[in-house]
């Protein structure tokens, strides 16, 4: 019977995830909100498919957070983490202290006792590692300054959970519950009965063991496991490593997530890092999804029905207070251009660690059952609102900052008018500009990204901030006197509009353009541009030639094959362009015909006799062939 119950529960959770998450992603809400909605639907207050088992499932699924911290650790080189120390402890400490003071004061003013108010401040100052990192990662925001700052603060909070657990019994004493505060069952660890000196030594020992295993032993163990060729053994070894690190730190009273994060950082330089990452990733995703579903299913809607306005008010108050604290913290630590808004909105919710701390506080009688339930539902709803807050940032707030940035006063351009103007000085334009300047050409460079302008100026480049989509900016840059304008900007639609404007108003001007792909090149060709370069074409052809050489083809043959391929693509461009204009089906048919033609051409090229001139630039191949007993491919001319 137990087995049937287990499979039924697994079926319900998986079915909810498979239906709700794709729908949420399709609506642009993100997977986290999809999981939360799925949990609400299958929970006891809607469909009632899951009930009392939700809390146990949530505790099991919290291992997903542990796995996530391990994977983040794998991405963090120890040197990078050391460089972030000021951000971690500076921003994290500032946010934590301000949040505890402000939230605790508000709680005290609403009628809670001093010990309860401090406890509420400590608990509510924390933010959700699971929701924030998962959502920021999905949106690709972890690598900007706002995302990195969010990660740093979350890491500090993860460390702070341990001192908070130590402080809560003191809060119980302040409230007159000294007996329950020091009940060993309430906050017991494997070594809590040992003297304090022994406990400190054990903490040092566990930390040293994790570092030793990660730096030295793991490399040999994983090599032996990899040599077996059995993937399931490697998977078991990876999970053993994570569980061992989590259990080790948990046994000495530290956060299991902190232990696995340290293990991940230690293994960041290991040659098996990527294999570990791909092995652990599916478990992390599944367990995190299970955790979010459990959070949604555990929402106490009966309490919400009884106190709807009170709970809504407290949820909004918590988000507003934390947003204010985080915004101030972000500003103090130099976040700007809207990054401080991302930072503040991302971390404005409560934390999954709050469930653990509230449960512990309930055991030592800081809170009664009603207060604990109220705090839990406030945390859950604040977590549920977070994806919407990040959507608000993405759809409304960030575009406003971008528009504001684009309205900035452009730099004053030099009076001297250069013959060449480059619009866009990113990774593509930088190469073009350097080549031109190295050959003595004077170039006027415009870029609409102020951060990019500021950085490149430090490296000695003379470029100017300005929005090249504005006609007055182009006129100020001297487009009327220029001989050539090079469009290297990454905003392809804007580049097409600029090209059309220039062709109409400055017919004397030659335009060179960076195209994203063949179809974008066709759009430029439609505007009668003749200097068009697909951004990845040449580098892809060169890489293909190197691969041919690696696979055994002589270097001169690989070079000729790549050259033939390139020339063939250039020759068919005009014909394909005409078919693209007139008939899509004909365009597809001709594309397939040209591909077959190219295959035949390259096969003929391989069989064609090799000339002595081919050896002139490939001495290694010439020596190899001259020393060969058989060399039928060479004909002297």
PETASUL-V201243 format. One record per backbone hydrogen bond with DSSP energy under -1.0 kcal/mol. NH is the residue of the N-H (numbers start at 1). CO is the residue of the C=O. E is the energy in kcal/mol with one decimal. If there is no record, write none. Layout:
# PETASUL-V201243
nh->(NH	NH)
co->(CO	CO)
e->(E	E)
This chain:
# PETASUL-V201243
nh->(5	6	7	8	9	10	11	12	13	14	15	16	17	18	19	20	21	23	24	25	26	27	28	29	34	35	36	37	38	39	40	41	42	43	46	47	48	50	54	57	58	59	60	61	62	63	64	66	67	68	69	70	71	72	73	74	75	76	81	82	83	84	85	88	89	90	91	92	93	94	95	96	97	98	99	100	101	102	103	104	105	106	107	108	109	110	111	112	117	118	119	120	121	122	123	124	125	126	132	133	134	135	136	137	138	139	140	141	148	149	150	151	152	153	154	155	156	157	158	159	160	161	162	164	165	166	167	168	171	172	173	174	175	176	177	181	182	183	186	191	192	194	199	200	201	202	203	204	205	206	207	208	209	210	211	212	213	214	215	216	217	218	220	221	222	223	224	225	226	227	229	234	235	236	237	238	239	240	241	242	243	244	245	246	247	248	249	250	251	253	254	259	260	261	262	263	264	265	266	267	268	270	273	276	277	278	279	280	281	284	285	286	287	288	289	290	291	292	293	294	295	296	297	298	299	301	304	305	306	307	311	312	313	314	315	316	317	318	319	320	321	322	323	324	325	326	327	328	329	330	331	332	333	334	335	339	342	343	344	345	346	347	354	357	358	359	360	361	362	363	364	365	366	372	373	374	375	376	377	378	379	380	381	382	383	384	385	389	390	391	392	393	394	395	396	397	398	400	401	402	403	404	405	406	408	411	421	422	423	424	430	432	433	434	435	436	437	438	440	441	444	446	447	453	454	455	456	457	458	460	461	463	464	466	470	474	475	476	477	478	479	482	483	484	485	486	487	488	492	495	496	497	498	499	500	501	502	503	504	505	506	509	510	512	513	514	515	521	522	523	524	525	526	528	529	533	535	540	541	542	543	544	545	546	547	548	549	550	551	552	553	558	559	560	561	562	563	564	565	566	567	568	569	570	571	572	576	577	578	579	580	581	582	583	587	588	589	590	591	592	593	594	595	596	597	598	599	600	601	602	603	604	605	606	607	608	610	614	615	618	622	623	624	625	626	627	634	635)
co->(1	2	3	4	5	6	7	8	9	10	11	12	13	14	15	16	17	19	20	21	22	23	25	24	30	31	32	33	34	35	36	37	38	39	43	41	43	42	51	53	54	55	56	57	58	60	61	62	63	64	65	66	67	68	69	70	71	73	77	78	79	80	82	84	85	86	87	87	89	90	91	92	93	94	95	96	97	98	99	100	101	102	103	104	105	106	108	107	113	114	115	116	117	118	119	120	121	123	128	129	130	131	132	133	134	135	137	136	144	145	146	147	148	149	150	151	152	153	154	155	156	157	159	160	161	162	163	164	167	168	169	170	171	173	172	177	178	180	183	251	189	191	195	196	197	198	199	200	201	202	203	204	205	206	207	208	209	210	211	212	212	213	216	217	218	219	220	221	222	223	226	230	231	232	233	234	235	236	237	238	239	240	241	242	243	244	245	246	247	250	249	255	256	257	258	259	260	261	262	263	265	267	270	272	273	274	275	276	277	280	281	282	283	284	285	286	287	288	289	290	291	292	293	294	296	299	300	301	302	303	307	308	309	310	311	312	313	314	315	316	317	318	319	320	321	322	323	324	325	326	327	328	329	331	330	336	338	339	340	341	342	343	351	353	354	355	356	357	358	359	360	362	361	368	369	370	371	372	373	374	375	376	377	378	379	380	381	385	386	387	388	389	390	391	392	392	393	396	397	398	399	400	401	402	405	465	484	444	486	446	426	428	429	430	431	432	433	434	437	436	420	422	464	449	450	451	452	453	454	457	456	461	445	447	467	470	471	472	473	475	474	478	419	419	510	421	512	423	490	491	492	493	494	495	496	497	498	499	500	501	502	506	483	485	531	487	533	517	518	519	520	521	522	525	524	513	515	536	537	538	539	540	541	542	543	544	545	546	547	549	548	554	555	556	557	558	559	560	561	562	563	564	565	566	567	568	572	573	574	575	576	577	578	579	583	584	585	586	587	588	589	590	591	592	593	594	595	596	597	598	599	600	601	602	603	604	633	611	612	615	618	619	620	621	622	623	631	610)
e->(-2.4	-2.4	-2.3	-2.5	-2.5	-2.6	-2.5	-2.3	-2.4	-2.5	-2.6	-2.4	-2.0	-2.7	-1.8	-2.6	-1.8	-1.1	-2.5	-2.7	-2.4	-1.8	-1.2	-3.1	-1.3	-2.6	-2.2	-2.6	-2.3	-2.3	-2.2	-2.4	-2.0	-1.0	-1.4	-2.0	-2.9	-2.1	-1.7	-2.4	-2.4	-2.2	-2.1	-2.8	-1.4	-1.4	-2.6	-1.3	-2.4	-2.2	-2.2	-1.7	-2.3	-2.2	-2.2	-1.8	-1.0	-1.1	-2.2	-2.2	-2.0	-1.2	-1.3	-3.0	-2.5	-2.3	-1.3	-1.1	-1.3	-2.3	-2.7	-2.3	-2.6	-2.3	-2.3	-2.4	-2.2	-2.5	-2.7	-2.1	-2.0	-2.3	-2.5	-2.1	-2.3	-1.4	-1.4	-1.9	-2.8	-2.2	-1.9	-2.8	-2.4	-2.5	-2.4	-3.0	-1.2	-1.1	-2.1	-2.0	-1.7	-2.4	-2.8	-2.2	-2.1	-1.8	-1.0	-3.0	-2.8	-2.1	-1.9	-2.3	-2.3	-2.3	-2.4	-2.3	-2.0	-2.5	-2.2	-1.8	-2.3	-1.1	-1.1	-2.1	-2.2	-1.6	-1.9	-2.1	-1.6	-1.9	-1.9	-2.2	-1.3	-1.7	-3.1	-2.0	-1.4	-1.3	-1.9	-1.1	-1.2	-1.6	-2.1	-2.4	-2.2	-2.3	-2.0	-2.2	-2.5	-2.9	-2.3	-2.6	-2.6	-2.3	-2.1	-2.9	-2.8	-2.5	-2.6	-2.7	-1.3	-3.7	-1.0	-2.4	-3.1	-1.6	-2.2	-2.4	-2.7	-1.9	-1.3	-1.4	-2.4	-2.2	-2.3	-2.4	-2.4	-2.3	-2.2	-2.0	-2.9	-2.5	-2.2	-2.5	-2.9	-2.5	-2.1	-2.1	-2.3	-1.5	-2.8	-1.9	-2.2	-2.0	-2.3	-2.1	-2.4	-2.4	-2.5	-1.7	-1.2	-1.8	-1.7	-2.5	-2.2	-2.3	-1.7	-2.5	-2.2	-2.2	-2.5	-2.2	-2.6	-2.6	-2.0	-2.1	-2.3	-2.5	-2.3	-2.2	-2.2	-2.2	-2.4	-1.5	-1.0	-1.3	-1.5	-2.6	-1.9	-2.1	-2.4	-2.4	-2.4	-2.4	-2.7	-2.4	-2.4	-2.7	-2.3	-2.6	-2.9	-2.6	-2.5	-2.3	-2.3	-2.9	-2.7	-2.2	-2.5	-3.0	-2.3	-2.7	-1.6	-1.6	-2.9	-1.6	-1.7	-2.5	-2.2	-2.8	-2.4	-1.2	-1.1	-2.4	-2.8	-2.1	-2.3	-2.5	-2.3	-1.8	-1.8	-1.1	-2.8	-2.4	-2.4	-2.1	-2.6	-2.3	-2.2	-1.9	-2.2	-2.6	-2.4	-2.1	-2.3	-2.3	-1.7	-1.9	-2.3	-1.9	-2.5	-2.0	-2.2	-3.0	-2.2	-1.9	-3.3	-1.3	-1.8	-2.3	-2.6	-2.4	-2.6	-2.3	-1.5	-2.1	-2.1	-2.8	-2.9	-3.2	-2.4	-1.8	-3.0	-2.3	-2.1	-2.2	-2.7	-2.4	-1.7	-2.1	-2.6	-2.8	-2.1	-2.3	-2.5	-2.4	-2.5	-1.9	-1.1	-1.7	-2.0	-1.1	-2.5	-1.8	-1.8	-1.6	-2.4	-2.1	-1.6	-1.2	-1.9	-1.3	-2.4	-2.5	-2.4	-3.3	-3.3	-1.9	-1.4	-2.1	-2.0	-1.9	-2.5	-2.5	-2.4	-2.3	-2.7	-2.5	-1.6	-2.4	-3.0	-1.9	-1.8	-2.2	-2.7	-2.4	-2.7	-2.1	-2.3	-1.8	-1.8	-2.6	-2.1	-1.9	-1.7	-2.4	-2.8	-2.0	-2.3	-2.5	-2.2	-2.3	-2.1	-1.9	-2.1	-2.3	-2.1	-2.3	-2.1	-1.5	-2.2	-2.5	-2.6	-2.3	-2.7	-2.3	-2.4	-2.7	-2.4	-2.4	-2.7	-2.6	-2.1	-2.0	-2.3	-2.0	-2.7	-2.4	-1.9	-1.8	-2.6	-1.9	-1.7	-2.8	-2.1	-2.2	-2.3	-2.8	-2.0	-2.0	-2.2	-2.7	-1.7	-2.0	-2.3	-2.4	-2.0	-2.2	-2.2	-2.5	-2.0	-2.3	-2.1	-1.8	-1.4	-1.3	-1.9	-1.2	-1.5	-1.6	-1.9	-2.5	-2.0	-2.6	-2.5	-1.5	-1.3	-1.2)
